[in-house]
Amino acid sequence: MNKYFLYITVITLATISCDPQRDDDFQLGPAPGEPQMSVEFVVGDSNRVVVKDLTTGSFQRLWDLPGATPKTSSKAVDTILYTDAGEFTITLFVSSAGGGGTTSVSQKITILKDAPLPCTPKLELLTGGCSANGKCWTFTNAGGAVKVGPTYGDFSWYTSPEGGLQAAQYDDQYCFTFQGSQFENRNNGQTVNPWNGYVPENHNPGISEFIFLEGTGTEGRDQIILPDDQFMGVWDMDNVMDVIRLTAEELVVAARIRAQDGSPAAEGWFELTFIAL
């Protein structure tokens, strides 16, 4: 996700006269002082940290969290996951609501080891018993395989009818393997391109890793997180997905619409329904 910074251009129009005049009515808000933050590891978990914004006053905030999940956050308190060992920098930016500028503070942390992935009952459902064979999912042929709407849980824009998807979508398989946390998009060579008239085109998403987090999503839902260049179901759905329902036979996920450059759209959510193969 791109970081956005606030730039304010103040244009002062002075009345032309013999004596120069100045407009003293416009005043920028005070620049924020140096932000205050704390970073603490979750007890018993060397791969999760809790970040807290301790800055006093009314400010806008942005956490920059390279190498973490999530990569950015605007929450006052958030729990961050690091799946890989290494040294990482956490930066908190604060901006004055009155336009006085942006300041920041950073802190380095060291993650000693890669995050272990326990075989939980939910991962057993997703990956097929946590075996080396993995488990694949494909779009349901029933109505509602793809739903789209302006906000989370509102799918008033579009609901696909029974058998309403393209053949190039129905032959796609999305496979999860517990060992190595492997995700594979088996699209049989073609993927429907939403940015080119929804025409199937040759595309090789390849094999990557996935992250499964329990209780970190909207309204406490579980989440499946894919790399930024990956997707499940439709190309223009975000790679961070809330799990709406997960059983041995059905997987329903929801995520934001995203632009071709990977950035989330201003509004718009998908809900997709898959069945197990």
Secondary structure, 3 states (H helix, E strand, C coil): CCCCCCCCCCCCCCCCCCCCCCCCCCCCCCCCCCCCEEEEECCCCCCEEEEEECCCCCEEEEEECCCCECCEECCCEEEEECCCCEEEEEEEEEEECCCCCEEEEEEEEEECCCCCCCCCHHHHHHHCCCCCCCEEEEECCCCCCEEEECECCECCCEECCCCCCCHHHHCCEEEEECCCCEEEEECCCEEEECCCCCEEEECCCCEEECEEECCCCHHHCCEEECCCCCCCCCCCECCEEEEEEECCCEEEEEEEEECCCCCEEEEEEEEEEEEEC
